[in-house]
């Protein structure tokens, strides 16, 4: 949910109609820099959330190492790791990009591609969650067979 919120906030920055009102490039650059720096705070929350997914999988490994009863390392845990790694990587890359470069069309394309990658990883996790609930699982299988 937090990752989707961050995606939505990015879309607000990317489609900032208020920036188009500024004729002065310096003013536009300044406003974009303010918006991106404000957005960085949300990215840090995203990194923390993604790291918590990694901690959950680490706890699974620790439990299995010290317990007589072993929990399986299932598809859910693998997708959690993939989701966390993708999200943390994307967030770190976004934080490292100079806010002034967010106006450049090449950087905008790259940033949008990173967000699409992040969105795919998040939705993969969500769709996998649907397979855990029997009614959703049957619905998902039916939809796949229809295609």
N, CA, C and O atoms as a GROMACS GRO file, in nm:
protein
  588
    1UNK      N    1   0.082  -0.118   0.000
    1UNK     CA    2   0.000   0.000   0.000
    1UNK      C    3   0.088   0.126   0.000
    1UNK      O    4   0.060   0.223  -0.070
    2UNK      N    5   0.193   0.123   0.079
    2UNK     CA    6   0.283   0.239   0.085
    2UNK      C    7   0.352   0.259  -0.049
    2UNK      O    8   0.373   0.373  -0.092
    3UNK      N    9   0.388   0.148  -0.115
    3UNK     CA   10   0.456   0.160  -0.243
    3UNK      C   11   0.363   0.222  -0.348
    3UNK      O   12   0.407   0.299  -0.434
    4UNK      N   13   0.236   0.189  -0.342
    4UNK     CA   14   0.139   0.247  -0.436
    4UNK      C   15   0.121   0.396  -0.408
    4UNK      O   16   0.105   0.477  -0.499
    5UNK      N   17   0.123   0.431  -0.279
    5UNK     CA   18   0.113   0.573  -0.242
    5UNK      C   19   0.232   0.652  -0.297
    5UNK      O   20   0.216   0.763  -0.347
    6UNK      N   21   0.351   0.593  -0.287
    6UNK     CA   22   0.472   0.658  -0.340
    6UNK      C   23   0.461   0.673  -0.491
    6UNK      O   24   0.499   0.776  -0.547
    7UNK      N   25   0.408   0.571  -0.558
    7UNK     CA   26   0.384   0.580  -0.703
    7UNK      C   27   0.291   0.696  -0.736
    7UNK      O   28   0.315   0.771  -0.830
    8UNK      N   29   0.184   0.709  -0.659
    8UNK     CA   30   0.088   0.817  -0.680
    8UNK      C   31   0.154   0.954  -0.660
    8UNK      O   32   0.128   1.046  -0.736
    9UNK      N   33   0.236   0.965  -0.557
    9UNK     CA   34   0.306   1.091  -0.532
    9UNK      C   35   0.401   1.125  -0.646
    9UNK      O   36   0.416   1.242  -0.683
   10UNK      N   37   0.466   1.022  -0.703
   10UNK     CA   38   0.552   1.047  -0.818
   10UNK      C   39   0.471   1.100  -0.936
   10UNK      O   40   0.513   1.193  -1.005
   11UNK      N   41   0.355   1.040  -0.958
   11UNK     CA   42   0.271   1.085  -1.069
   11UNK      C   43   0.230   1.231  -1.052
   11UNK      O   44   0.216   1.304  -1.150
   12UNK      N   45   0.211   1.273  -0.927
   12UNK     CA   46   0.178   1.413  -0.902
   12UNK      C   47   0.294   1.504  -0.943
   12UNK      O   48   0.273   1.611  -0.999
   13UNK      N   49   0.416   1.458  -0.914
   13UNK     CA   50   0.534   1.538  -0.952
   13UNK      C   51   0.552   1.536  -1.104
   13UNK      O   52   0.577   1.640  -1.165
   14UNK      N   53   0.539   1.418  -1.164
   14UNK     CA   54   0.564   1.403  -1.307
   14UNK      C   55   0.463   1.480  -1.392
   14UNK      O   56   0.496   1.527  -1.501
   15UNK      N   57   0.343   1.493  -1.342
   15UNK     CA   58   0.242   1.563  -1.420
   15UNK      C   59   0.208   1.699  -1.360
   15UNK      O   60   0.096   1.748  -1.374
   16UNK      N   61   0.304   1.758  -1.293
   16UNK     CA   62   0.281   1.884  -1.223
   16UNK      C   63   0.242   1.994  -1.321
   16UNK      O   64   0.326   2.051  -1.390
   17UNK      N   65   0.115   2.020  -1.326
   17UNK     CA   66   0.065   2.125  -1.416
   17UNK      C   67   0.109   2.262  -1.368
   17UNK      O   68   0.121   2.356  -1.447
   18UNK      N   69   0.133   2.274  -1.238
   18UNK     CA   70   0.175   2.403  -1.185
   18UNK      C   71   0.313   2.442  -1.238
   18UNK      O   72   0.342   2.561  -1.251
   19UNK      N   73   0.397   2.343  -1.270
   19UNK     CA   74   0.530   2.375  -1.324
   19UNK      C   75   0.521   2.431  -1.465
   19UNK      O   76   0.607   2.509  -1.507
   20UNK      N   77   0.419   2.391  -1.538
   20UNK     CA   78   0.404   2.439  -1.676
   20UNK      C   79   0.366   2.586  -1.680
   20UNK      O   80   0.382   2.652  -1.783
   21UNK      N   81   0.315   2.637  -1.569
   21UNK     CA   82   0.276   2.778  -1.564
   21UNK      C   83   0.396   2.872  -1.557
   21UNK      O   84   0.387   2.990  -1.593
   22UNK      N   85   0.510   2.819  -1.512
   22UNK     CA   86   0.629   2.902  -1.498
   22UNK      C   87   0.702   2.914  -1.630
   22UNK      O   88   0.742   2.814  -1.690
   23UNK      N   89   0.719   3.036  -1.676
   23UNK     CA   90   0.794   3.060  -1.800
   23UNK      C   91   0.943   3.065  -1.775
   23UNK      O   92   1.024   3.028  -1.860
   24UNK      N   93   0.978   3.110  -1.655
   24UNK     CA   94   1.119   3.124  -1.618
   24UNK      C   95   1.176   2.985  -1.585
   24UNK      O   96   1.128   2.921  -1.492
   25UNK      N   97   1.278   2.938  -1.657
   25UNK     CA   98   1.335   2.806  -1.630
   25UNK      C   99   1.395   2.794  -1.490
   25UNK      O  100   1.390   2.687  -1.429
   26UNK      N  101   1.452   2.902  -1.438
   26UNK     CA  102   1.511   2.898  -1.305
   26UNK      C  103   1.403   2.875  -1.200
   26UNK      O  104   1.422   2.799  -1.105
   27UNK      N  105   1.290   2.942  -1.218
   27UNK     CA  106   1.178   2.925  -1.123
   27UNK      C  107   1.122   2.783  -1.131
   27UNK      O  108   1.088   2.723  -1.029
   28UNK      N  109   1.111   2.731  -1.253
   28UNK     CA  110   1.061   2.594  -1.273
   28UNK      C  111   1.155   2.493  -1.207
   28UNK      O  112   1.111   2.398  -1.142
   29UNK      N  113   1.286   2.516  -1.224
   29UNK     CA  114   1.386   2.427  -1.165
   29UNK      C  115   1.378   2.432  -1.013
   29UNK      O  116   1.388   2.329  -0.946
   30UNK      N  117   1.360   2.552  -0.957
   30UNK     CA  118   1.349   2.570  -0.813
   30UNK      C  119   1.226   2.496  -0.758
   30UNK      O  120   1.235   2.428  -0.656
   31UNK      N  121   1.112   2.510  -0.824
   31UNK     CA  122   0.989   2.445  -0.779
   31UNK      C  123   1.001   2.293  -0.787
   31UNK      O  124   0.953   2.221  -0.700
   32UNK      N  125   1.065   2.244  -0.895
   32UNK     CA  126   1.085   2.100  -0.908
   32UNK      C  127   1.177   2.049  -0.798
   32UNK      O  128   1.153   1.942  -0.742
   33UNK      N  129   1.280   2.125  -0.768
   33UNK     CA  130   1.372   2.084  -0.663
   33UNK      C  131   1.300   2.075  -0.529
   33UNK      O  132   1.323   1.980  -0.454
   34UNK      N  133   1.215   2.170  -0.499
   34UNK     CA  134   1.137   2.165  -0.374
   34UNK      C  135   1.047   2.042  -0.370
   34UNK      O  136   1.039   1.974  -0.268
   35UNK      N  137   0.979   2.014  -0.481
   35UNK     CA  138   0.888   1.900  -0.488
   35UNK      C  139   0.964   1.768  -0.471
   35UNK      O  140   0.917   1.677  -0.402
   36UNK      N  141   1.080   1.757  -0.535
   36UNK     CA  142   1.158   1.634  -0.528
   36UNK      C  143   1.215   1.614  -0.387
   36UNK      O  144   1.214   1.502  -0.335
   37UNK      N  145   1.264   1.720  -0.325
   37UNK     CA  146   1.317   1.708  -0.189
   37UNK      C  147   1.207   1.668  -0.091
   37UNK      O  148   1.232   1.592   0.003
   38UNK      N  149   1.088   1.718  -0.112
   38UNK     CA  150   0.974   1.678  -0.029
   38UNK      C  151   0.941   1.530  -0.055
   38UNK      O  152   0.906   1.456   0.037
   39UNK      N  153   0.953   1.488  -0.181
   39UNK     CA  154   0.926   1.350  -0.221
   39UNK      C  155   1.029   1.254  -0.161
   39UNK      O  156   0.996   1.140  -0.132
   40UNK      N  157   1.152   1.300  -0.143
   40UNK     CA  158   1.258   1.216  -0.086
   40UNK      C  159   1.218   1.164   0.052
   40UNK      O  160   1.252   1.051   0.087
   41UNK      N  161   1.148   1.244   0.130
   41UNK     CA  162   1.105   1.199   0.264
   41UNK      C  163   1.016   1.076   0.253
   41UNK      O  164   1.024   0.985   0.335
   42UNK      N  165   0.931   1.074   0.152
   42UNK     CA  166   0.843   0.958   0.130
   42UNK      C  167   0.925   0.837   0.085
   42UNK      O  168   0.891   0.723   0.117
   43UNK      N  169   1.031   0.862   0.010
   43UNK     CA  170   1.116   0.752  -0.034
   43UNK      C  171   1.186   0.684   0.083
   43UNK      O  172   1.205   0.562   0.082
   44UNK      N  173   1.225   0.762   0.184
   44UNK     CA  174   1.288   0.703   0.302
   44UNK      C  175   1.190   0.613   0.376
   44UNK      O  176   1.229   0.508   0.428
   45UNK      N  177   1.064   0.651   0.382
   45UNK     CA  178   0.961   0.566   0.442
   45UNK      C  179   0.947   0.438   0.360
   45UNK      O  180   0.931   0.330   0.416
   46UNK      N  181   0.954   0.450   0.227
   46UNK     CA  182   0.948   0.333   0.140
   46UNK      C  183   1.064   0.239   0.162
   46UNK      O  184   1.046   0.117   0.162
   47UNK      N  185   1.184   0.294   0.181
   47UNK     CA  186   1.301   0.210   0.209
   47UNK      C  187   1.281   0.134   0.339
   47UNK      O  188   1.310   0.015   0.347
   48UNK      N  189   1.232   0.203   0.442
   48UNK     CA  190   1.207   0.138   0.571
   48UNK      C  191   1.104   0.026   0.556
   48UNK      O  192   1.122  -0.081   0.614
   49UNK      N  193   0.999   0.050   0.480
   49UNK     CA  194   0.894  -0.050   0.461
   49UNK      C  195   0.948  -0.171   0.385
   49UNK      O  196   0.920  -0.285   0.422
   50UNK      N  197   1.024  -0.146   0.280
   50UNK     CA  198   1.082  -0.256   0.203
   50UNK      C  199   1.182  -0.335   0.288
   50UNK      O  200   1.190  -0.457   0.277
   51UNK      N  201   1.257  -0.264   0.370
   51UNK     CA  202   1.353  -0.333   0.458
   51UNK      C  203   1.280  -0.422   0.558
   51UNK      O  204   1.332  -0.527   0.597
   52UNK      N  205   1.160  -0.382   0.599
   52UNK     CA  206   1.084  -0.466   0.692
   52UNK      C  207   1.042  -0.598   0.627
   52UNK      O  208   1.030  -0.700   0.695
   53UNK      N  209   1.021  -0.596   0.496
   53UNK     CA  210   0.993  -0.722   0.424
   53UNK      C  211   1.115  -0.813   0.429
   53UNK      O  212   1.102  -0.935   0.446
   54UNK      N  213   1.233  -0.754   0.414
   54UNK     CA  214   1.357  -0.832   0.421
   54UNK      C  215   1.377  -0.889   0.562
   54UNK      O  216   1.422  -1.002   0.578
   55UNK      N  217   1.344  -0.809   0.663
   55UNK     CA  218   1.357  -0.855   0.801
   55UNK      C  219   1.265  -0.974   0.827
   55UNK      O  220   1.302  -1.067   0.898
   56UNK      N  221   1.146  -0.970   0.769
   56UNK     CA  222   1.052  -1.081   0.785
   56UNK      C  223   1.112  -1.211   0.731
   56UNK      O  224   1.101  -1.315   0.796
   57UNK      N  225   1.174  -1.205   0.614
   57UNK     CA  226   1.235  -1.325   0.556
   57UNK      C  227   1.358  -1.367   0.639
   57UNK      O  228   1.382  -1.486   0.658
   58UNK      N  229   1.434  -1.270   0.688
   58UNK     CA  230   1.547  -1.301   0.776
   58UNK      C  231   1.499  -1.372   0.902
   58UNK      O  232   1.563  -1.466   0.949
   59UNK      N  233   1.388  -1.327   0.957
   59UNK     CA  234   1.330  -1.392   1.076
   59UNK      C  235   1.289  -1.536   1.045
   59UNK      O  236   1.302  -1.624   1.130
   60UNK      N  237   1.240  -1.559   0.923
   60UNK     CA  238   1.206  -1.695   0.882
   60UNK      C  239   1.330  -1.784   0.882
   60UNK      O  240   1.326  -1.896   0.932
   61UNK      N  241   1.442  -1.733   0.828
   61UNK     CA  242   1.566  -1.809   0.828
   61UNK      C  243   1.615  -1.835   0.971
   61UNK      O  244   1.659  -1.945   1.004
   62UNK      N  245   1.608  -1.732   1.054
   62UNK     CA  246   1.653  -1.748   1.193
   62UNK      C  247   1.566  -1.848   1.268
   62UNK      O  248   1.617  -1.929   1.345
   63UNK      N  249   1.436  -1.843   1.246
   63UNK     CA  250   1.346  -1.938   1.311
   63UNK      C  251   1.380  -2.080   1.270
   63UNK      O  252   1.388  -2.170   1.354
   64UNK      N  253   1.402  -2.100   1.138
   64UNK     CA  254   1.435  -2.234   1.090
   64UNK      C  255   1.570  -2.282   1.142
   64UNK      O  256   1.589  -2.402   1.162
   65UNK      N  257   1.663  -2.191   1.166
   65UNK     CA  258   1.796  -2.228   1.213
   65UNK      C  259   1.793  -2.274   1.360
   65UNK      O  260   1.871  -2.362   1.398
   66UNK      N  261   1.705  -2.215   1.440
   66UNK     CA  262   1.708  -2.242   1.584
   66UNK      C  263   1.587  -2.321   1.634
   66UNK      O  264   1.573  -2.341   1.755
   67UNK      N  265   1.501  -2.365   1.546
   67UNK     CA  266   1.380  -2.434   1.588
   67UNK      C  267   1.380  -2.579   1.542
   67UNK      O  268   1.439  -2.614   1.440
   68UNK      N  269   1.312  -2.662   1.620
   68UNK     CA  270   1.296  -2.801   1.579
   68UNK      C  271   1.194  -2.811   1.466
   68UNK      O  272   1.203  -2.900   1.380
   69UNK      N  273   1.099  -2.720   1.466
   69UNK     CA  274   0.997  -2.715   1.362
   69UNK      C  275   1.043  -2.616   1.255
   69UNK      O  276   1.082  -2.504   1.287
   70UNK      N  277   1.038  -2.657   1.132
   70UNK     CA  278   1.088  -2.572   1.023
   70UNK      C  279   0.974  -2.520   0.937
   70UNK      O  280   0.886  -2.596   0.896
   71UNK      N  281   0.976  -2.390   0.909
   71UNK     CA  282   0.879  -2.330   0.818
   71UNK      C  283   0.937  -2.333   0.677
   71UNK      O  284   1.057  -2.311   0.659
   72UNK      N  285   0.854  -2.358   0.577
   72UNK     CA  286   0.907  -2.368   0.440
   72UNK      C  287   0.943  -2.230   0.384
   72UNK      O  288   0.877  -2.130   0.411
   73UNK      N  289   1.050  -2.229   0.304
   73UNK     CA  290   1.085  -2.109   0.228
   73UNK      C  291   1.005  -2.116   0.099
   73UNK      O  292   1.047  -2.178   0.002
   74UNK      N  293   0.890  -2.052   0.100
   74UNK     CA  294   0.795  -2.067  -0.010
   74UNK      C  295   0.806  -1.954  -0.111
   74UNK      O  296   0.891  -1.866  -0.101
   75UNK      N  297   0.717  -1.959  -0.209
   75UNK     CA  298   0.714  -1.859  -0.314
   75UNK      C  299   0.687  -1.719  -0.257
   75UNK      O  300   0.739  -1.620  -0.307
   76UNK      N  301   0.604  -1.714  -0.153
   76UNK     CA  302   0.571  -1.587  -0.089
   76UNK      C  303   0.697  -1.518  -0.036
   76UNK      O  304   0.714  -1.397  -0.054
   77UNK      N  305   0.786  -1.594   0.029
   77UNK     CA  306   0.910  -1.538   0.083
   77UNK      C  307   1.002  -1.491  -0.030
   77UNK      O  308   1.066  -1.386  -0.020
   78UNK      N  309   1.007  -1.568  -0.139
   78UNK     CA  310   1.091  -1.527  -0.253
   78UNK      C  311   1.040  -1.397  -0.316
   78UNK      O  312   1.120  -1.309  -0.349
   79UNK      N  313   0.909  -1.386  -0.331
   79UNK     CA  314   0.853  -1.264  -0.390
   79UNK      C  315   0.872  -1.146  -0.294
   79UNK      O  316   0.890  -1.033  -0.339
   80UNK      N  317   0.868  -1.170  -0.164
   80UNK     CA  318   0.897  -1.064  -0.067
   80UNK      C  319   1.039  -1.012  -0.084
   80UNK      O  320   1.063  -0.891  -0.080
   81UNK      N  321   1.132  -1.103  -0.104
   81UNK     CA  322   1.272  -1.062  -0.124
   81UNK      C  323   1.286  -0.983  -0.254
   81UNK      O  324   1.350  -0.878  -0.257
   82UNK      N  325   1.226  -1.034  -0.361
   82UNK     CA  326   1.233  -0.964  -0.491
   82UNK      C  327   1.172  -0.825  -0.480
   82UNK      O  328   1.230  -0.727  -0.526
   83UNK      N  329   1.055  -0.818  -0.418
   83UNK     CA  330   0.986  -0.689  -0.401
   83UNK      C  331   1.071  -0.592  -0.319
   83UNK      O  332   1.086  -0.476  -0.356
   84UNK      N  333   1.127  -0.640  -0.210
   84UNK     CA  334   1.208  -0.553  -0.125
   84UNK      C  335   1.333  -0.505  -0.196
   84UNK      O  336   1.366  -0.387  -0.189
   85UNK      N  337   1.403  -0.594  -0.265
   85UNK     CA  338   1.526  -0.556  -0.335
   85UNK      C  339   1.496  -0.456  -0.446
   85UNK      O  340   1.567  -0.356  -0.460
   86UNK      N  341   1.392  -0.482  -0.524
   86UNK     CA  342   1.356  -0.389  -0.632
   86UNK      C  343   1.320  -0.253  -0.575
   86UNK      O  344   1.368  -0.151  -0.624
   87UNK      N  345   1.235  -0.250  -0.472
   87UNK     CA  346   1.192  -0.122  -0.415
   87UNK      C  347   1.307  -0.044  -0.353
   87UNK      O  348   1.319   0.076  -0.375
   88UNK      N  349   1.390  -0.112  -0.276
   88UNK     CA  350   1.504  -0.043  -0.213
   88UNK      C  351   1.598   0.011  -0.320
   88UNK      O  352   1.645   0.125  -0.309
   89UNK      N  353   1.626  -0.068  -0.422
   89UNK     CA  354   1.715  -0.024  -0.530
   89UNK      C  355   1.658   0.098  -0.601
   89UNK      O  356   1.729   0.196  -0.624
   90UNK      N  357   1.530   0.093  -0.637
   90UNK     CA  358   1.468   0.206  -0.706
   90UNK      C  359   1.470   0.330  -0.618
   90UNK      O  360   1.501   0.439  -0.666
   91UNK      N  361   1.437   0.316  -0.491
   91UNK     CA  362   1.434   0.432  -0.401
   91UNK      C  363   1.572   0.494  -0.384
   91UNK      O  364   1.586   0.617  -0.382
   92UNK      N  365   1.674   0.411  -0.373
   92UNK     CA  366   1.810   0.464  -0.358
   92UNK      C  367   1.854   0.536  -0.485
   92UNK      O  368   1.917   0.641  -0.479
   93UNK      N  369   1.821   0.478  -0.601
   93UNK     CA  370   1.855   0.544  -0.728
   93UNK      C  371   1.784   0.679  -0.737
   93UNK      O  372   1.845   0.779  -0.776
   94UNK      N  373   1.655   0.684  -0.700
   94UNK     CA  374   1.580   0.808  -0.708
   94UNK      C  375   1.635   0.915  -0.613
   94UNK      O  376   1.639   1.033  -0.648
   95UNK      N  377   1.678   0.873  -0.496
   95UNK     CA  378   1.735   0.969  -0.401
   95UNK      C  379   1.868   1.022  -0.453
   95UNK      O  380   1.903   1.137  -0.428
   96UNK      N  381   1.943   0.937  -0.525
   96UNK     CA  382   2.075   0.979  -0.573
   96UNK      C  383   2.069   1.071  -0.695
   96UNK      O  384   2.168   1.136  -0.727
   97UNK      N  385   1.954   1.077  -0.762
   97UNK     CA  386   1.943   1.165  -0.880
   97UNK      C  387   1.925   1.309  -0.833
   97UNK      O  388   1.841   1.338  -0.748
   98UNK      N  389   2.005   1.397  -0.889
   98UNK     CA  390   1.997   1.539  -0.855
   98UNK      C  391   1.857   1.592  -0.889
   98UNK      O  392   1.810   1.572  -1.001
   99UNK      N  393   1.790   1.659  -0.795
   99UNK     CA  394   1.654   1.709  -0.820
   99UNK      C  395   1.641   1.798  -0.945
   99UNK      O  396   1.534   1.802  -1.006
  100UNK      N  397   1.747   1.867  -0.982
  100UNK     CA  398   1.741   1.954  -1.100
  100UNK      C  399   1.730   1.872  -1.230
  100UNK      O  400   1.680   1.920  -1.331
  101UNK      N  401   1.778   1.748  -1.225
  101UNK     CA  402   1.775   1.663  -1.344
  101UNK      C  403   1.638   1.600  -1.368
  101UNK      O  404   1.616   1.540  -1.473
  102UNK      N  405   1.547   1.612  -1.272
  102UNK     CA  406   1.414   1.553  -1.288
  102UNK      C  407   1.336   1.622  -1.401
  102UNK      O  408   1.236   1.567  -1.448
  103UNK      N  409   1.379   1.738  -1.443
  103UNK     CA  410   1.312   1.808  -1.553
  103UNK      C  411   1.362   1.761  -1.690
  103UNK      O  412   1.294   1.782  -1.791
  104UNK      N  413   1.478   1.697  -1.693
  104UNK     CA  414   1.535   1.648  -1.817
  104UNK      C  415   1.452   1.529  -1.869
  104UNK      O  416   1.415   1.441  -1.791
  105UNK      N  417   1.424   1.527  -1.998
  105UNK     CA  418   1.336   1.424  -2.054
  105UNK      C  419   1.396   1.284  -2.043
  105UNK      O  420   1.323   1.187  -2.022
  106UNK      N  421   1.529   1.271  -2.058
  106UNK     CA  422   1.591   1.139  -2.046
  106UNK      C  423   1.575   1.086  -1.904
  106UNK      O  424   1.541   0.969  -1.885
  107UNK      N  425   1.599   1.171  -1.805
  107UNK     CA  426   1.583   1.130  -1.666
  107UNK      C  427   1.437   1.099  -1.634
  107UNK      O  428   1.408   1.006  -1.559
  108UNK      N  429   1.344   1.176  -1.691
  108UNK     CA  430   1.203   1.149  -1.668
  108UNK      C  431   1.165   1.011  -1.721
  108UNK      O  432   1.089   0.939  -1.657
  109UNK      N  433   1.217   0.974  -1.837
  109UNK     CA  434   1.190   0.842  -1.894
  109UNK      C  435   1.249   0.732  -1.806
  109UNK      O  436   1.185   0.630  -1.781
  110UNK      N  437   1.372   0.754  -1.759
  110UNK     CA  438   1.437   0.655  -1.674
  110UNK      C  439   1.361   0.639  -1.542
  110UNK      O  440   1.339   0.527  -1.496
  111UNK      N  441   1.322   0.750  -1.482
  111UNK     CA  442   1.249   0.746  -1.354
  111UNK      C  443   1.115   0.676  -1.372
  111UNK      O  444   1.075   0.595  -1.288
  112UNK      N  445   1.046   0.706  -1.480
  112UNK     CA  446   0.919   0.639  -1.506
  112UNK      C  447   0.939   0.489  -1.526
  112UNK      O  448   0.858   0.410  -1.478
  113UNK      N  449   1.044   0.450  -1.594
  113UNK     CA  450   1.074   0.307  -1.613
  113UNK      C  451   1.103   0.240  -1.479
  113UNK      O  452   1.060   0.126  -1.456
  114UNK      N  453   1.174   0.308  -1.392
  114UNK     CA  454   1.200   0.253  -1.259
  114UNK      C  455   1.070   0.234  -1.181
  114UNK      O  456   1.052   0.134  -1.111
  115UNK      N  457   0.979   0.329  -1.194
  115UNK     CA  458   0.852   0.316  -1.124
  115UNK      C  459   0.767   0.204  -1.182
  115UNK      O  460   0.694   0.137  -1.108
  116UNK      N  461   0.775   0.182  -1.312
  116UNK     CA  462   0.702   0.069  -1.372
  116UNK      C  463   0.758  -0.062  -1.318
  116UNK      O  464   0.682  -0.153  -1.285
  117UNK      N  465   0.890  -0.074  -1.310
  117UNK     CA  466   0.952  -0.192  -1.253
  117UNK      C  467   0.907  -0.215  -1.110
  117UNK      O  468   0.874  -0.328  -1.071
  118UNK      N  469   0.904  -0.109  -1.032
  118UNK     CA  470   0.859  -0.119  -0.893
  118UNK      C  471   0.712  -0.159  -0.886
  118UNK      O  472   0.674  -0.239  -0.800
  119UNK      N  473   0.632  -0.105  -0.974
  119UNK     CA  474   0.489  -0.137  -0.977
  119UNK      C  475   0.467  -0.284  -1.012
  119UNK      O  476   0.380  -0.349  -0.953
  120UNK      N  477   0.544  -0.336  -1.106
  120UNK     CA  478   0.532  -0.478  -1.143
  120UNK      C  479   0.568  -0.567  -1.024
  120UNK      O  480   0.498  -0.664  -0.997
  121UNK      N  481   0.675  -0.533  -0.953
  121UNK     CA  482   0.715  -0.613  -0.837
  121UNK      C  483   0.608  -0.608  -0.727
  121UNK      O  484   0.579  -0.710  -0.664
  122UNK      N  485   0.551  -0.492  -0.705
  122UNK     CA  486   0.447  -0.479  -0.602
  122UNK      C  487   0.321  -0.556  -0.639
  122UNK      O  488   0.260  -0.622  -0.554
  123UNK      N  489   0.281  -0.548  -0.766
  123UNK     CA  490   0.161  -0.620  -0.809
  123UNK      C  491   0.183  -0.769  -0.815
  123UNK      O  492   0.088  -0.846  -0.795
  124UNK      N  493   0.305  -0.813  -0.842
  124UNK     CA  494   0.336  -0.955  -0.837
  124UNK      C  495   0.312  -1.009  -0.696
  124UNK      O  496   0.255  -1.117  -0.678
  125UNK      N  497   0.355  -0.933  -0.599
  125UNK     CA  498   0.333  -0.972  -0.459
  125UNK      C  499   0.184  -0.975  -0.427
  125UNK      O  500   0.137  -1.067  -0.360
  126UNK      N  501   0.111  -0.876  -0.475
  126UNK     CA  502  -0.033  -0.870  -0.450
  126UNK      C  503  -0.105  -0.988  -0.516
  126UNK      O  504  -0.191  -1.050  -0.454
  127UNK      N  505  -0.071  -1.019  -0.642
  127UNK     CA  506  -0.136  -1.130  -0.712
  127UNK      C  507  -0.101  -1.264  -0.647
  127UNK      O  508  -0.185  -1.354  -0.643
  128UNK      N  509   0.021  -1.276  -0.596
  128UNK     CA  510   0.058  -1.399  -0.527
  128UNK      C  511  -0.025  -1.414  -0.399
  128UNK      O  512  -0.062  -1.525  -0.361
  129UNK      N  513  -0.053  -1.303  -0.334
  129UNK     CA  514  -0.136  -1.306  -0.214
  129UNK      C  515  -0.275  -1.361  -0.247
  129UNK      O  516  -0.336  -1.430  -0.166
  130UNK      N  517  -0.324  -1.329  -0.366
  130UNK     CA  518  -0.456  -1.378  -0.407
  130UNK      C  519  -0.459  -1.530  -0.422
  130UNK      O  520  -0.565  -1.591  -0.408
  131UNK      N  521  -0.345  -1.590  -0.449
  131UNK     CA  522  -0.342  -1.736  -0.462
  131UNK      C  523  -0.354  -1.806  -0.328
  131UNK      O  524  -0.382  -1.926  -0.322
  132UNK      N  525  -0.333  -1.733  -0.219
  132UNK     CA  526  -0.343  -1.793  -0.087
  132UNK      C  527  -0.489  -1.809  -0.041
  132UNK      O  528  -0.518  -1.892   0.044
  133UNK      N  529  -0.577  -1.732  -0.097
  133UNK     CA  530  -0.718  -1.738  -0.061
  133UNK      C  531  -0.789  -1.820  -0.170
  133UNK      O  532  -0.781  -1.786  -0.288
  134UNK      N  533  -0.857  -1.925  -0.130
  134UNK     CA  534  -0.911  -2.022  -0.225
  134UNK      C  535  -1.004  -1.959  -0.329
  134UNK      O  536  -0.990  -1.987  -0.448
  135UNK      N  537  -1.098  -1.874  -0.288
  135UNK     CA  538  -1.192  -1.815  -0.384
  135UNK      C  539  -1.118  -1.727  -0.486
  135UNK      O  540  -1.148  -1.731  -0.605
  136UNK      N  541  -1.022  -1.648  -0.438
  136UNK     CA  542  -0.945  -1.565  -0.529
  136UNK      C  543  -0.858  -1.651  -0.621
  136UNK      O  544  -0.840  -1.619  -0.738
  137UNK      N  545  -0.806  -1.759  -0.566
  137UNK     CA  546  -0.722  -1.848  -0.645
  137UNK      C  547  -0.801  -1.909  -0.761
  137UNK      O  548  -0.751  -1.914  -0.873
  138UNK      N  549  -0.923  -1.954  -0.733
  138UNK     CA  550  -1.007  -2.010  -0.838
  138UNK      C  551  -1.040  -1.903  -0.942
  138UNK      O  552  -1.039  -1.930  -1.062
  139UNK      N  553  -1.070  -1.782  -0.896
  139UNK     CA  554  -1.099  -1.672  -0.987
  139UNK      C  555  -0.979  -1.640  -1.075
  139UNK      O  556  -0.993  -1.618  -1.196
  140UNK      N  557  -0.861  -1.638  -1.015
  140UNK     CA  558  -0.739  -1.609  -1.090
  140UNK      C  559  -0.710  -1.717  -1.194
  140UNK      O  560  -0.673  -1.685  -1.307
  141UNK      N  561  -0.727  -1.842  -1.157
  141UNK     CA  562  -0.706  -1.953  -1.251
  141UNK      C  563  -0.806  -1.945  -1.366
  141UNK      O  564  -0.770  -1.968  -1.481
  142UNK      N  565  -0.931  -1.912  -1.334
  142UNK     CA  566  -1.034  -1.897  -1.436
  142UNK      C  567  -0.998  -1.786  -1.533
  142UNK      O  568  -1.014  -1.800  -1.654
  143UNK      N  569  -0.951  -1.673  -1.480
  143UNK     CA  570  -0.914  -1.560  -1.565
  143UNK      C  571  -0.798  -1.596  -1.656
  143UNK      O  572  -0.796  -1.558  -1.774
  144UNK      N  573  -0.701  -1.668  -1.603
  144UNK     CA  574  -0.585  -1.708  -1.684
  144UNK      C  575  -0.628  -1.803  -1.796
  144UNK      O  576  -0.581  -1.792  -1.909
  145UNK      N  577  -0.716  -1.897  -1.764
  145UNK     CA  578  -0.767  -1.992  -1.865
  145UNK      C  579  -0.846  -1.921  -1.973
  145UNK      O  580  -0.845  -1.964  -2.089
  146UNK      N  581  -0.914  -1.812  -1.938
  146UNK     CA  582  -0.994  -1.736  -2.035
  146UNK      C  583  -0.904  -1.666  -2.136
  146UNK      O  584  -0.944  -1.646  -2.250
  147UNK      N  585  -0.787  -1.629  -2.094
  147UNK     CA  586  -0.694  -1.556  -2.182
  147UNK      C  587  -0.623  -1.655  -2.267
  147UNK      O  588  -0.540  -1.618  -2.349
   0.00000   0.00000   0.00000
